[in-house]
Amino acid sequence: MNCDSAAYTGRSHAICEDYARVRLGDGFPYAIVSDGCSSSKDSDIGARVLSTCMETNITQKVIRHPMSIADIMWKEDVYINQLLRMMQQSKELMGLDNESMDATLIIARVDAERDICSIRFYGDGLAAIGYENGLINVYEVLYPSGYPFYLNYCLDDNRFSAWKDYYEISGCVVNEYRIVDGKCDFGYTSSNQHINDNCCESYIITENLHEIKFISVMSDGVSSFFKFNIDETSKTTEVVPLTTVLPRLLAFKNFQGEFVKRRMQRFIKDTEKDLWQHNDDLSMAAIHIGN
C-alpha cells in the first residue's frame, strides 16, 4: 500500500484554504481532505485543525471496528462527539473565531484485516474508487443551495437551524460518474437526506476491497475549472465539465512515492497549456491498495 496528498491554491484565493493529509497506519490507512469556507475568517487554519482532530480520533483507535453500515452509523456517535469536543477546545485554546472551523471533511478509511473500505462526507466534495480492471467510479456530493454542511454547525444551534432551512428546500445531491478507457460518462443523480441525532448530515460509501486499486478523496475545487477562448477580437471563458476534468486528473501513471503530487503537478502543467484555470482551491488525498 501507499498513500499521498497534495493541494493547490485557486485563482480567486490569496491563500489555500484546502488541506489534505494521509497516513498508512497499522493496517488502517486513511486519507482526509478538508475545504475551508472562503467567507469565514481563518478557515484555512480551521481546515487544518479539523483534519488533525479527525486524525487524532483515528490514531487513538476510537473508530476501528468492522465497518459494516450498521457499525458505522453506531460508531459515528462515539467519534463525532469526541471530535466536536476537540474542535471547541481548539477554538478556545487558539483564540480562533467561531466560524474558523467552517470546513468540509471527507475521510476515506481502509481496514485491510476485514477487507473493507469506507468513505464518509461531511459537506461537499468528490471521491473516486479505481478498480484493477481500469474502471473508475466517481461520486460528487453537492448542495444545490450553495450552503454545504459543516460539522462546526453542530456547535451552534442558531447556525445549524439557519443551515437546515436551506437544506430542507434543496437537500443534498450525489452525482455518479464512470471512467472507462479514459472516457468519462455521467451515470446518475440521487438525493441524500440524512440528519442523525447528533445533527450531523453525512453521506457514506462502503465497499469490499476486492479488485479495488485506489481510493481518492477530493475537494470541490475539481469542479471549478474554466477555459479561456482567445481569438483576434475577443477573449471569453467557458466552464470545463467534470466529464472532461476527471479522466485527466485521475490518470495515475504509477503509485510509487509521491504519486498524488506528481499526478497533480503534471495535470496542472498540462491544463495550463490548454488555457485552463481553477478558481477554487484544489486538493486530493489518495490510498493505493492494489498492485
The 8 nearest C-alpha neighbors of each residue, nearest first, counted from 0:
[[1, 288, 287, 2, 289, 286, 23, 290],
 [0, 2, 287, 286, 23, 3, 288, 254],
 [3, 1, 286, 285, 287, 21, 23, 22],
 [2, 4, 259, 285, 257, 284, 21, 258],
 [5, 3, 284, 283, 259, 19, 20, 285],
 [4, 6, 260, 283, 282, 259, 19, 284],
 [7, 5, 282, 281, 283, 18, 17, 19],
 [8, 6, 281, 280, 282, 9, 15, 5],
 [9, 7, 15, 280, 14, 12, 281, 10],
 [10, 8, 280, 279, 278, 12, 11, 277],
 [9, 11, 278, 12, 277, 279, 8, 276],
 [10, 12, 278, 9, 279, 13, 277, 8],
 [13, 11, 9, 14, 10, 8, 15, 279],
 [12, 14, 11, 15, 8, 10, 9, 16],
 [15, 13, 12, 8, 16, 43, 9, 280],
 [14, 16, 8, 17, 280, 7, 12, 43],
 [15, 17, 43, 35, 34, 14, 42, 18],
 [18, 16, 34, 15, 33, 35, 280, 282],
 [17, 19, 33, 32, 47, 46, 34, 6],
 [18, 20, 32, 31, 284, 4, 33, 5],
 [19, 21, 31, 4, 30, 284, 32, 18],
 [22, 20, 30, 29, 3, 2, 31, 284],
 [21, 23, 24, 28, 29, 2, 30, 20],
 [22, 24, 28, 29, 2, 27, 25, 1],
 [23, 25, 28, 27, 22, 26, 29, 58],
 [26, 24, 27, 23, 28, 58, 22, 111],
 [25, 27, 24, 111, 28, 110, 23, 112],
 [26, 28, 110, 24, 25, 109, 29, 23],
 [29, 27, 23, 24, 109, 22, 108, 26],
 [28, 30, 108, 107, 22, 21, 109, 23],
 [29, 31, 21, 107, 284, 106, 285, 20],
 [32, 30, 106, 20, 19, 105, 21, 284],
 [33, 31, 19, 105, 18, 104, 284, 217],
 [32, 34, 104, 103, 18, 46, 17, 102],
 [35, 33, 17, 103, 102, 16, 46, 218],
 [34, 36, 102, 42, 16, 46, 43, 17],
 [35, 37, 39, 38, 102, 101, 42, 34],
 [38, 36, 39, 35, 42, 16, 40, 12],
 [37, 39, 36, 40, 42, 35, 101, 98],
 [40, 38, 36, 37, 98, 42, 99, 41],
 [39, 41, 99, 42, 98, 38, 96, 37],
 [42, 40, 99, 43, 44, 45, 39, 96],
 [41, 43, 99, 45, 35, 44, 40, 39],
 [44, 42, 16, 46, 41, 45, 35, 47],
 [45, 43, 47, 42, 41, 46, 48, 99],
 [44, 46, 100, 42, 48, 99, 47, 43],
 [47, 45, 49, 35, 43, 33, 44, 48],
 [48, 46, 50, 44, 45, 49, 18, 51],
 [47, 49, 45, 51, 50, 46, 52, 44],
 [48, 50, 52, 46, 51, 47, 45, 53],
 [51, 49, 53, 47, 52, 48, 46, 54],
 [50, 52, 54, 48, 53, 49, 47, 55],
 [53, 51, 55, 49, 54, 50, 48, 82],
 [52, 54, 50, 56, 51, 55, 49, 57],
 [53, 55, 51, 57, 56, 52, 58, 50],
 [56, 54, 52, 58, 53, 57, 59, 51],
 [57, 55, 53, 59, 54, 61, 58, 52],
 [56, 58, 54, 60, 55, 59, 61, 62],
 [59, 57, 55, 60, 56, 54, 61, 24],
 [58, 60, 56, 57, 61, 55, 62, 54],
 [61, 59, 58, 57, 63, 62, 56, 55],
 [60, 62, 59, 56, 63, 57, 78, 77],
 [61, 63, 60, 64, 57, 78, 74, 56],
 [64, 62, 60, 61, 65, 57, 66, 27],
 [63, 65, 66, 62, 70, 71, 74, 67],
 [64, 66, 67, 113, 70, 63, 110, 115],
 [67, 65, 64, 70, 71, 68, 117, 115],
 [66, 68, 70, 69, 65, 71, 205, 64],
 [67, 69, 71, 70, 66, 72, 205, 203],
 [70, 68, 72, 67, 71, 73, 66, 74],
 [71, 69, 67, 73, 66, 68, 72, 74],
 [72, 70, 68, 74, 73, 66, 69, 75],
 [71, 73, 69, 75, 70, 74, 68, 76],
 [74, 72, 70, 71, 75, 76, 69, 77],
 [73, 75, 71, 77, 76, 72, 70, 62],
 [74, 76, 72, 77, 73, 78, 79, 71],
 [77, 75, 74, 79, 78, 80, 73, 197],
 [78, 76, 74, 75, 80, 79, 81, 61],
 [77, 79, 81, 80, 75, 76, 82, 61],
 [78, 80, 82, 81, 76, 75, 77, 83],
 [81, 79, 83, 82, 78, 77, 76, 84],
 [80, 82, 78, 84, 79, 83, 85, 77],
 [81, 83, 79, 85, 84, 80, 78, 86],
 [84, 82, 86, 80, 85, 81, 79, 87],
 [85, 83, 81, 87, 82, 86, 88, 80],
 [84, 86, 82, 88, 83, 87, 89, 81],
 [87, 85, 83, 89, 84, 88, 82, 90],
 [88, 86, 90, 84, 89, 85, 83, 91],
 [87, 89, 85, 91, 90, 86, 92, 84],
 [90, 88, 86, 92, 91, 87, 93, 85],
 [91, 89, 95, 87, 93, 88, 92, 94],
 [90, 92, 94, 88, 89, 93, 87, 95],
 [93, 91, 89, 94, 90, 88, 95, 87],
 [94, 92, 90, 95, 91, 89, 88, 96],
 [93, 95, 91, 92, 90, 96, 89, 97],
 [96, 94, 90, 93, 99, 97, 91, 41],
 [95, 97, 99, 98, 94, 40, 90, 41],
 [96, 98, 99, 95, 90, 100, 151, 101],
 [99, 97, 96, 101, 100, 39, 40, 42],
 [98, 100, 42, 41, 45, 96, 40, 101],
 [101, 99, 45, 98, 102, 151, 42, 46],
 [102, 100, 98, 99, 36, 149, 151, 35],
 [103, 101, 35, 34, 100, 36, 149, 46],
 [102, 104, 122, 34, 33, 149, 121, 123],
 [103, 105, 33, 121, 32, 120, 122, 102],
 [106, 104, 120, 32, 119, 31, 121, 33],
 [107, 105, 31, 119, 118, 30, 108, 104],
 [106, 108, 118, 30, 29, 117, 31, 119],
 [109, 107, 29, 117, 116, 28, 118, 106],
 [108, 110, 116, 27, 28, 111, 115, 29],
 [111, 109, 27, 115, 112, 113, 114, 116],
 [110, 112, 114, 113, 26, 109, 115, 27],
 [113, 111, 110, 114, 26, 115, 27, 109],
 [112, 114, 111, 110, 115, 65, 66, 207],
 [115, 113, 111, 208, 112, 207, 110, 116],
 [116, 114, 207, 208, 110, 113, 206, 109],
 [117, 115, 109, 206, 108, 205, 110, 207],
 [116, 118, 205, 108, 204, 107, 206, 119],
 [119, 117, 107, 204, 106, 203, 108, 205],
 [118, 120, 203, 106, 105, 202, 204, 107],
 [121, 119, 105, 202, 201, 122, 104, 203],
 [122, 120, 201, 104, 103, 105, 148, 200],
 [121, 123, 148, 103, 147, 120, 149, 104],
 [124, 122, 141, 140, 147, 103, 219, 120],
 [123, 125, 219, 218, 140, 217, 139, 141],
 [124, 126, 139, 217, 138, 216, 140, 218],
 [125, 127, 216, 138, 215, 137, 217, 139],
 [128, 126, 137, 215, 136, 214, 138, 129],
 [129, 127, 214, 136, 135, 213, 137, 130],
 [128, 130, 135, 213, 212, 134, 211, 214],
 [131, 129, 211, 212, 134, 132, 133, 210],
 [130, 132, 212, 210, 133, 211, 129, 289],
 [131, 133, 130, 134, 210, 129, 212, 211],
 [134, 132, 131, 130, 135, 179, 129, 180],
 [133, 135, 179, 130, 132, 178, 129, 136],
 [136, 134, 129, 178, 128, 177, 130, 137],
 [137, 135, 177, 128, 127, 176, 129, 178],
 [138, 136, 127, 176, 175, 126, 177, 135],
 [139, 137, 175, 126, 125, 174, 127, 140],
 [138, 140, 125, 174, 173, 124, 175, 141],
 [141, 139, 173, 123, 124, 172, 125, 138],
 [142, 140, 123, 172, 171, 139, 143, 173],
 [141, 143, 171, 144, 147, 145, 172, 146],
 [144, 142, 145, 169, 141, 171, 170, 172],
 [145, 143, 146, 142, 169, 165, 166, 170],
 [146, 144, 143, 142, 147, 141, 165, 166],
 [145, 147, 144, 142, 148, 162, 165, 143],
 [148, 146, 122, 142, 123, 145, 149, 141],
 [147, 149, 122, 121, 146, 150, 200, 103],
 [150, 148, 151, 103, 102, 152, 101, 122],
 [151, 149, 152, 153, 199, 148, 121, 103],
 [150, 152, 149, 153, 154, 101, 100, 155],
 [153, 151, 159, 154, 150, 155, 149, 158],
 [154, 152, 151, 155, 150, 159, 198, 156],
 [153, 155, 152, 151, 156, 83, 87, 150],
 [156, 154, 152, 158, 157, 153, 159, 151],
 [155, 157, 159, 158, 160, 154, 153, 152],
 [158, 156, 160, 159, 155, 161, 152, 162],
 [157, 159, 161, 160, 155, 156, 152, 162],
 [158, 160, 152, 162, 156, 161, 157, 163],
 [159, 161, 163, 157, 158, 162, 156, 164],
 [160, 162, 158, 164, 159, 163, 157, 165],
 [163, 161, 159, 164, 160, 165, 158, 166],
 [162, 164, 166, 160, 165, 161, 167, 159],
 [163, 165, 161, 162, 167, 166, 160, 168],
 [166, 164, 163, 168, 162, 167, 144, 169],
 [167, 165, 170, 163, 168, 164, 169, 162],
 [166, 168, 164, 165, 170, 169, 163, 192],
 [169, 167, 166, 165, 170, 164, 144, 163],
 [170, 168, 166, 167, 143, 144, 171, 165],
 [171, 169, 166, 167, 168, 192, 142, 172],
 [170, 172, 142, 191, 190, 141, 192, 169],
 [171, 173, 190, 141, 140, 189, 191, 142],
 [174, 172, 140, 189, 139, 188, 190, 141],
 [175, 173, 188, 139, 138, 187, 172, 140],
 [174, 176, 138, 186, 187, 137, 139, 185],
 [175, 177, 185, 137, 186, 184, 136, 138],
 [178, 176, 136, 184, 183, 135, 137, 186],
 [177, 179, 183, 135, 182, 134, 181, 136],
 [178, 180, 134, 182, 181, 177, 183, 133],
 [181, 179, 182, 178, 133, 134, 183, 246],
 [180, 182, 179, 246, 178, 183, 247, 250],
 [183, 181, 178, 179, 180, 246, 184, 242],
 [184, 182, 178, 242, 177, 246, 179, 181],
 [185, 183, 177, 176, 186, 242, 178, 182],
 [184, 186, 176, 187, 175, 177, 183, 242],
 [187, 185, 176, 175, 184, 177, 188, 174],
 [186, 188, 175, 174, 185, 189, 176, 173],
 [189, 187, 174, 173, 175, 172, 190, 186],
 [190, 188, 173, 172, 174, 191, 187, 175],
 [189, 191, 172, 171, 173, 192, 188, 170],
 [192, 190, 171, 172, 193, 189, 170, 173],
 [191, 193, 170, 190, 171, 194, 200, 201],
 [194, 192, 200, 191, 195, 201, 202, 199],
 [193, 195, 200, 198, 199, 192, 196, 201],
 [194, 196, 198, 197, 199, 193, 200, 201],
 [195, 197, 198, 194, 199, 76, 200, 193],
 [196, 198, 199, 195, 76, 153, 194, 80],
 [199, 197, 195, 196, 194, 153, 200, 159],
 [200, 198, 197, 194, 195, 201, 150, 153],
 [201, 199, 194, 193, 198, 121, 148, 195],
 [202, 200, 121, 120, 199, 203, 193, 119],
 [201, 203, 120, 119, 204, 121, 191, 200],
 [204, 202, 119, 118, 120, 205, 201, 117],
 [203, 205, 118, 117, 119, 206, 202, 116],
 [206, 204, 117, 116, 118, 203, 207, 115],
 [207, 205, 116, 115, 208, 117, 204, 209],
 [206, 208, 115, 209, 114, 116, 205, 211],
 [207, 209, 115, 114, 211, 210, 206, 116],
 [208, 210, 207, 211, 114, 115, 206, 130],
 [209, 211, 131, 130, 208, 212, 289, 132],
 [212, 210, 130, 208, 209, 131, 213, 129],
 [213, 211, 289, 130, 288, 131, 129, 287],
 [214, 212, 287, 129, 288, 286, 211, 128],
 [213, 215, 128, 286, 285, 127, 129, 287],
 [216, 214, 285, 127, 126, 284, 286, 128],
 [215, 217, 126, 284, 283, 125, 285, 127],
 [218, 216, 283, 125, 282, 124, 126, 32],
 [217, 219, 124, 220, 282, 281, 125, 34],
 [218, 220, 124, 221, 222, 125, 217, 123],
 [219, 221, 281, 279, 223, 280, 222, 218],
 [222, 220, 219, 223, 281, 218, 224, 217],
 [221, 223, 220, 219, 224, 241, 240, 244],
 [224, 222, 220, 277, 278, 221, 279, 225],
 [225, 223, 277, 239, 276, 222, 238, 275],
 [224, 226, 238, 239, 237, 276, 275, 277],
 [225, 227, 275, 237, 236, 274, 238, 239],
 [228, 226, 236, 274, 235, 229, 275, 237],
 [229, 227, 235, 234, 236, 226, 230, 237],
 [228, 230, 234, 233, 227, 235, 231, 232],
 [231, 229, 233, 232, 234, 228, 235, 227],
 [230, 232, 233, 229, 234, 228, 235, 227],
 [231, 233, 230, 234, 229, 235, 228, 227],
 [234, 232, 230, 229, 231, 235, 228, 236],
 [233, 235, 229, 228, 230, 227, 236, 232],
 [236, 234, 228, 227, 233, 229, 237, 226],
 [237, 235, 227, 226, 228, 225, 238, 234],
 [236, 238, 226, 225, 239, 227, 235, 228],
 [237, 239, 225, 240, 224, 226, 236, 223],
 [238, 240, 225, 224, 226, 237, 243, 241],
 [241, 239, 242, 243, 238, 244, 222, 224],
 [240, 242, 244, 243, 245, 222, 239, 221],
 [241, 243, 183, 240, 244, 245, 184, 185],
 [242, 244, 241, 240, 245, 246, 239, 183],
 [245, 243, 241, 247, 242, 246, 248, 240],
 [244, 246, 248, 247, 241, 242, 243, 249],
 [247, 245, 249, 181, 248, 244, 250, 183],
 [248, 246, 250, 245, 249, 244, 266, 243],
 [247, 249, 245, 246, 250, 266, 244, 263],
 [248, 250, 246, 247, 251, 245, 262, 127],
 [249, 251, 247, 248, 246, 252, 262, 181],
 [252, 250, 253, 249, 262, 254, 258, 248],
 [253, 251, 250, 254, 262, 258, 249, 261],
 [254, 252, 251, 255, 258, 256, 250, 262],
 [255, 253, 258, 287, 256, 251, 252, 1],
 [254, 256, 258, 253, 257, 1, 2, 287],
 [257, 255, 258, 254, 1, 3, 2, 259],
 [258, 256, 260, 259, 3, 261, 255, 254],
 [257, 259, 254, 261, 256, 260, 255, 262],
 [260, 258, 262, 261, 3, 4, 257, 263],
 [259, 261, 263, 5, 257, 262, 258, 264],
 [262, 260, 264, 258, 259, 263, 265, 257],
 [263, 261, 259, 265, 264, 260, 266, 251],
 [262, 264, 266, 260, 265, 261, 267, 259],
 [265, 263, 261, 267, 266, 262, 260, 268],
 [264, 266, 268, 262, 263, 267, 269, 261],
 [265, 267, 263, 269, 264, 268, 248, 262],
 [268, 266, 270, 264, 265, 269, 263, 271],
 [267, 269, 265, 271, 266, 270, 264, 272],
 [270, 268, 266, 272, 271, 267, 265, 273],
 [269, 271, 273, 272, 275, 267, 268, 266],
 [270, 272, 274, 275, 273, 268, 269, 267],
 [273, 271, 270, 269, 274, 268, 275, 267],
 [272, 274, 270, 271, 275, 269, 226, 227],
 [275, 273, 271, 272, 227, 226, 270, 276],
 [276, 274, 226, 271, 270, 273, 225, 224],
 [277, 275, 224, 225, 226, 278, 274, 271],
 [276, 278, 224, 223, 9, 279, 10, 225],
 [279, 277, 10, 9, 11, 223, 276, 224],
 [278, 280, 9, 220, 277, 223, 281, 11],
 [281, 279, 9, 8, 220, 7, 15, 17],
 [280, 282, 220, 7, 6, 218, 221, 279],
 [283, 281, 6, 218, 217, 5, 7, 17],
 [282, 284, 217, 4, 5, 216, 6, 19],
 [285, 283, 4, 30, 216, 215, 19, 3],
 [284, 286, 215, 214, 2, 3, 30, 4],
 [287, 285, 2, 214, 213, 1, 288, 215],
 [288, 286, 213, 1, 0, 2, 212, 289],
 [287, 289, 0, 212, 213, 286, 211, 290],
 [290, 288, 212, 287, 211, 213, 131, 0],
 [289, 212, 288, 131, 287, 0, 254, 211]]
